[in-house]
Amino acid sequence: MTDRTITLRSDLVERLEALAQRQGRSLDDLFGELLNTYAPVQSGNWALAVAEGMEAADIDWIDDPDASANSRDHFEHHLREKWKRTQNMGGDDA
């Protein structure tokens, strides 16, 4: 592998160097881990990477067979409430 140069703002470089030093790692190792967190190389399928990340996340999933319809109802309710607020604002913005 060949080395290449990337130009970054000095404040970003200092933060990255400090982070690597605190963790006792090289900048190359730090960048590698950061990139693998957000764009894993080994998985060519981004959708699979997202699904795996969601499965690994500590999220209380709601098992709702009508989630799509309910989500739409909640969103429409939100839009109606937002519209009502804008109608009741008065003044120059209304």
N, C-alpha and C positions, 0 to 999 in steps of 0.2 A: 504494500500500500504506500502511496506517496503522500507526503505532507503538503498541505495547502494552507494559505493564510486567509483568515476572516477578520475584517476590521469591525470592531465594536466600540461603542462609547467607553471611555475610561471608567466611568462609574459602574457600568455593567461588568467590566473585566475585574475590577476590584471586588465586587460582590461575589462573582464566581470564584475568584481565587480564594477569598476568605472562606466561602462555603467548602471548597475542596480541602483547604487546610484544616478546617474544623473537623472534617470527616476523615482526615488522614489519607486522602486520595489525590490522584492526579487530575488535572483538568480534563484530560482525555476520558478518564473513567467517569467523571461527573457528567460530561456531555453525553457520553454513551448511555448512561442510565436515564438522563432526562429525555433523550430522544426515544429510547425504548418505551418509556412511560407513555408518551403521546403518539408515537408512530413506530410501533414495533416492526422490525425488519423481518423476523422469522415468519410472520403471518402476512401472506399476500392478500388476504381477504379482510378489508377494513371492517365490514359488517360483523364478521366473526370476532374481531378484536374488540369491537364495541360491546357485543353480547357477552363476551367473556368478562370484560370489565364491569358490566352491569351485574353479572352473576356474583362477582367477587366483592362488589360494594355492599356495605351494610345498609340496606334499604328495606323498609317494611313494605313489601309489595302488597297491593290490594288485589285479591282474586275476585274480579267482577266480570262475569260473562257479558254484561251489557256496558262495559266500560266505554266503548266507542260512542254509543248513543248518550250515555250519561255525561261524558266529557263534552259532547256537543251542546247538551242542555245547559250545563254549567257555564260554558263559554257564551252562549246566547244570553243567559241571565246576566252575566258580567257585562256584556255589551249594552243590554237594556239599562242596567243600573248606571253605567258610565254615561249613556246618552241622557238619562234623567238628570244626573248631576250637572251636565253641561247646560241643560235647559233651565235649570234653577239657579245658575250662577249669577245672572243679571249683569249689569254694568256694560262696559265697552266690549268685553270678550264674548258676550252672548249673541 
